Amino acid sequence: MDGVLSLRLLSASRTATIGRVTVPEPTDAALIERVAVHDREAFEELYDDNVVMQENSDPEFRGKDFNRKREQDFFQSVEAWHDVKVLATAAHGDTSFSEWEMEVSIKGVGRIKMSQVAVRRWKNGKLVHERFYHK
């Protein structure tokens, strides 16, 4: 499947029922649909100008411009997407969660498997804080 993205979601509708949790728009359902196919406009439309992004316990990265560049750098480092699985997603109040498994080939590194949980906080339909927990 080199170069082809396979995304497994239980629902691709604008409101997804996953397990016993209904994930309302805009939360992970809309974001997952668009990010998984590398829709660059999703970042522009769904992320707040003052978004804060963080990896594990590393220092926070602040601002849409700075984080846009980080996202672009990551996507440019990927030679091939072999598999992407969304294992679980949930929402509570203004916070949404998604658990991912990905297998990608990174330039200069090779093929790797990644597991991560994304915790997202929303305000007025925009993503204001995104933190990734991964190994």
C-alpha positions as CSV (number, residue, x, y, z in Angstrom):
1,M,0.0,0.0,0.0
2,D,2.9,2.4,-0.4
3,G,1.8,5.9,-1.1
4,V,-1.9,5.1,-0.5
5,L,-3.6,6.2,2.7
6,S,-6.1,3.7,4.2
7,L,-8.2,5.3,7.0
8,R,-10.5,3.2,9.0
9,L,-13.4,5.0,10.7
10,L,-16.7,3.6,11.8
11,S,-18.4,6.7,10.4
12,A,-17.4,9.4,8.0
13,S,-20.5,11.5,8.6
14,R,-20.5,14.9,10.0
15,T,-21.7,13.5,13.3
16,A,-20.1,10.1,14.0
17,T,-21.3,7.5,16.4
18,I,-18.3,5.6,17.6
19,G,-19.1,2.9,20.1
20,R,-21.6,4.5,22.5
21,V,-20.2,8.0,22.1
22,T,-21.6,10.5,19.6
23,V,-18.9,13.0,18.5
24,P,-20.5,16.3,17.4
25,E,-19.3,18.7,14.8
26,P,-16.8,20.3,14.9
27,T,-14.7,17.7,16.8
28,D,-12.5,14.8,15.8
29,A,-15.0,13.4,13.3
30,A,-14.6,16.4,11.0
31,L,-11.0,16.9,11.7
32,I,-10.0,13.3,11.2
33,E,-11.8,13.1,7.9
34,R,-9.9,16.1,6.5
35,V,-6.4,15.7,8.2
36,A,-6.2,12.0,7.2
37,V,-6.4,12.9,3.5
38,H,-3.9,15.8,4.0
39,D,-6.5,18.5,3.5
40,R,-4.3,21.5,4.2
41,E,-7.4,23.8,4.4
42,A,-8.5,21.9,7.5
43,F,-5.7,23.5,9.4
44,E,-6.7,26.9,8.2
45,E,-10.4,26.5,8.9
46,L,-10.4,24.5,12.1
47,Y,-7.3,25.8,14.1
48,D,-7.5,29.1,16.0
49,D,-4.9,31.8,15.3
50,N,-3.5,31.4,18.8
51,V,-3.6,27.6,18.8
52,V,-1.2,25.9,21.3
53,M,0.3,22.5,20.3
54,Q,2.4,20.2,22.4
55,E,4.1,16.8,22.1
56,N,4.0,14.7,25.4
57,S,5.5,16.9,28.1
58,D,7.7,18.9,25.7
59,P,7.4,22.7,25.7
60,E,4.3,24.2,24.0
61,F,4.4,25.6,20.5
62,R,2.2,28.7,20.2
63,G,0.5,30.4,17.3
64,K,-1.0,29.2,14.0
65,D,1.8,30.4,11.8
66,F,4.5,28.6,13.8
67,N,2.4,25.4,14.1
68,R,1.5,25.5,10.4
69,K,5.2,25.3,9.6
70,R,5.7,22.4,12.0
71,E,2.8,20.5,10.4
72,Q,4.1,21.2,6.9
73,D,7.6,20.0,7.9
74,F,6.1,16.8,9.3
75,F,4.0,16.0,6.2
76,Q,6.9,16.8,3.9
77,S,9.1,14.3,5.9
78,V,6.7,11.5,5.1
79,E,7.7,9.4,2.0
80,A,4.7,7.1,2.2
81,W,1.6,6.5,4.3
82,H,1.1,2.8,4.7
83,D,-1.8,2.6,7.2
84,V,-3.7,4.9,9.5
85,K,-6.2,3.6,12.0
86,V,-8.4,5.6,14.3
87,L,-9.0,3.2,17.2
88,A,-11.2,5.3,19.4
89,T,-12.6,8.8,19.7
90,A,-14.7,10.6,22.3
91,A,-15.8,14.0,23.3
92,H,-16.8,15.6,26.6
93,G,-17.7,19.3,26.8
94,D,-15.2,21.3,24.8
95,T,-12.6,18.4,24.7
96,S,-12.2,15.6,22.2
97,F,-9.9,12.7,22.2
98,S,-8.7,10.3,19.5
99,E,-6.4,7.3,19.6
100,W,-4.4,6.6,16.4
101,E,-2.0,4.0,15.0
102,M,0.0,4.9,12.0
103,E,2.6,3.2,9.8
104,V,4.6,5.6,7.7
105,S,7.9,5.8,5.9
106,I,9.9,8.9,7.0
107,K,12.7,10.3,4.8
108,G,16.1,9.2,6.1
109,V,14.5,7.0,8.8
110,G,12.5,4.3,7.1
111,R,9.3,2.6,7.9
112,I,8.0,3.1,11.4
113,K,4.8,2.4,13.4
114,M,3.5,5.2,15.6
115,S,0.8,5.1,18.3
116,Q,-0.6,8.3,19.7
117,V,-3.6,9.9,21.5
118,A,-4.6,13.4,20.6
119,V,-6.4,15.6,23.1
120,R,-8.0,18.6,21.6
121,R,-9.7,21.6,23.2
122,W,-12.3,23.6,21.2
123,K,-13.6,27.1,21.5
124,N,-16.2,28.7,19.2
125,G,-15.7,25.9,16.7
126,K,-11.9,26.3,16.5
127,L,-9.2,24.1,17.9
128,V,-7.3,26.1,20.6
129,H,-5.1,23.4,22.1
130,E,-3.9,20.1,20.8
131,R,-1.6,17.8,22.7
132,F,-0.2,14.5,21.4
133,Y,0.8,11.7,23.7
134,H,2.9,9.1,21.9
135,K,5.7,6.6,22.2
